[in-house]
């Protein structure tokens, strides 16, 4: 996480629980960046914090997994934007639910798989902004709605 996003984003906070300790987000990254795509994400998707959930599962992300992450997102809390790092991507039921959550609750949740992470790391290594892939994923997603 830190390699990809810190700087320009602030330090990653791991295993961050909410006040009731009912929800424990894997990672929270404060988004106070004033350059690149991060200010746009903050303004458009209420991404004052980037909520990140990491899954090391051999199965694709399903509807219930999406619901769990969506529950972490609150406009007056961490914001309405999350990244899910999943080894295998998302199942069709999960993809449908991502669209429903976006359309009904304005919560933008992106799922990045291993190939996406590899592409982002190569981009960063080449001196480019790995966030470009996130923007491309959002565009792809929005145009399918």
C-alpha positions as CSV (number, residue, x, y, z in Angstrom):
1,X,0.0,0.0,0.0
2,X,2.6,2.5,1.1
3,X,4.8,1.8,-2.0
4,X,1.9,2.6,-4.4
5,X,0.2,5.5,-2.6
6,X,2.3,7.1,0.1
7,X,3.4,10.0,-1.2
8,X,1.3,11.8,-2.2
9,X,-1.1,10.2,0.3
10,X,-0.4,10.1,4.1
11,X,0.7,7.1,6.1
12,X,-1.4,3.9,6.0
13,X,-3.3,3.0,9.1
14,X,-3.7,-0.8,9.5
15,X,-6.5,-2.8,11.1
16,X,-8.5,0.4,11.9
17,X,-11.8,-0.3,13.9
18,X,-14.7,2.0,14.1
19,X,-15.9,3.5,17.4
20,X,-18.1,0.4,18.3
21,X,-15.3,-1.9,17.2
22,X,-18.0,-3.6,15.0
23,X,-16.2,-2.9,11.8
24,X,-12.4,-3.3,11.3
25,X,-11.1,-2.0,8.0
26,X,-7.9,-3.5,6.8
27,X,-6.3,-0.2,5.8
28,X,-7.3,3.4,5.9
29,X,-5.2,6.0,3.9
30,X,-5.8,9.7,4.6
31,X,-6.2,11.6,1.3
32,X,-5.0,15.2,1.8
33,X,-3.1,15.1,-1.5
34,X,-3.1,18.3,-3.5
35,X,-1.7,16.8,-6.7
36,X,-2.6,14.1,-9.2
37,X,-6.0,12.4,-9.3
38,X,-6.4,12.2,-5.6
39,X,-8.0,15.6,-5.1
40,X,-10.5,14.7,-7.8
41,X,-11.3,11.4,-6.0
42,X,-11.7,13.2,-2.8
43,X,-14.1,15.8,-4.2
44,X,-16.1,13.6,-6.5
45,X,-16.3,10.4,-4.5
46,X,-16.0,11.7,-0.9
47,X,-12.6,10.0,-0.7
48,X,-11.2,11.9,2.3
49,X,-9.9,8.5,3.3
50,X,-9.2,5.6,1.0
51,X,-10.7,2.5,2.6
52,X,-8.8,-0.6,1.5
53,X,-9.8,-4.2,2.0
54,X,-7.3,-6.9,1.1
55,X,-8.5,-10.5,0.4
56,X,-6.1,-13.3,-0.1
57,X,-8.7,-15.8,-1.3
58,X,-8.7,-18.2,-4.2
59,X,-12.4,-17.3,-5.0
60,X,-13.8,-14.3,-6.7
61,X,-15.4,-11.6,-4.7
62,X,-19.1,-12.2,-4.2
63,X,-22.1,-10.1,-3.2
64,X,-21.7,-10.6,0.6
65,X,-18.0,-9.5,0.4
66,X,-19.1,-6.3,-1.3
67,X,-21.8,-5.7,1.3
68,X,-19.2,-5.9,4.1
69,X,-17.0,-3.3,2.5
70,X,-20.0,-1.1,1.6
71,X,-20.9,-1.1,5.2
72,X,-17.6,0.5,6.1
73,X,-18.3,3.5,3.8
74,X,-20.1,6.5,5.4
75,X,-20.2,10.0,4.1
76,X,-19.6,11.5,7.6
77,X,-17.1,8.8,8.4
78,X,-14.3,7.5,6.1
79,X,-16.1,8.6,3.0
80,X,-17.7,6.8,0.1
81,X,-14.7,5.3,-1.8
82,X,-13.0,1.9,-1.3
83,X,-10.5,-0.3,-3.0
84,X,-10.6,-4.0,-2.7
85,X,-7.5,-6.0,-3.5
86,X,-8.6,-9.4,-4.5
87,X,-6.4,-12.2,-5.9
88,X,-9.1,-13.3,-8.4
89,X,-11.3,-10.3,-9.1
90,X,-15.0,-10.2,-8.8
91,X,-17.8,-12.7,-9.6
92,X,-20.8,-11.6,-11.7
93,X,-23.0,-11.4,-8.6
94,X,-20.5,-9.1,-7.1
95,X,-20.2,-6.9,-10.2
96,X,-24.0,-6.5,-10.3
97,X,-24.0,-5.5,-6.6
98,X,-21.2,-3.0,-7.1
99,X,-23.4,-1.2,-9.7
100,X,-26.4,-1.3,-7.3
101,X,-24.4,0.2,-4.5
102,X,-23.1,3.0,-6.8
103,X,-26.5,3.8,-8.2
104,X,-28.4,3.7,-4.9
105,X,-25.9,4.8,-2.3
106,X,-23.2,6.7,-4.2
107,X,-20.5,4.4,-2.9
108,X,-17.7,3.8,-5.3
109,X,-16.0,0.4,-4.7
110,X,-13.3,-0.8,-7.1
111,X,-11.9,-4.3,-7.2
112,X,-8.3,-4.6,-8.2
113,X,-6.8,-8.0,-8.9
114,X,-3.2,-9.2,-9.0
115,X,-2.6,-8.1,-12.6
116,X,-3.9,-4.6,-11.7
117,X,-1.5,-4.4,-8.8
118,X,1.4,-5.5,-11.0
119,X,0.5,-2.9,-13.6
120,X,0.4,-0.2,-10.9
121,X,3.7,-1.2,-9.5
122,X,5.3,-1.1,-13.0
123,X,3.7,2.3,-13.6
124,X,5.2,3.6,-10.3
125,X,8.6,2.1,-11.1
126,X,8.5,3.9,-14.5
127,X,7.9,7.2,-12.8
128,X,4.2,7.4,-13.6
129,X,1.2,7.8,-11.3
130,X,-0.3,4.4,-10.4
131,X,-3.5,6.2,-9.6
132,X,-4.1,6.4,-13.4
133,X,-5.2,2.8,-13.3
134,X,-7.8,3.6,-10.7
135,X,-9.2,6.4,-12.8
136,X,-9.3,4.1,-15.8
137,X,-11.2,1.5,-13.7
138,X,-13.7,4.1,-12.6
139,X,-14.3,5.2,-16.2
140,X,-14.7,1.6,-17.3
141,X,-17.2,1.0,-14.5
142,X,-19.2,4.2,-15.0
143,X,-19.6,3.5,-18.7
144,X,-21.0,0.1,-18.0
145,X,-23.7,1.4,-15.7
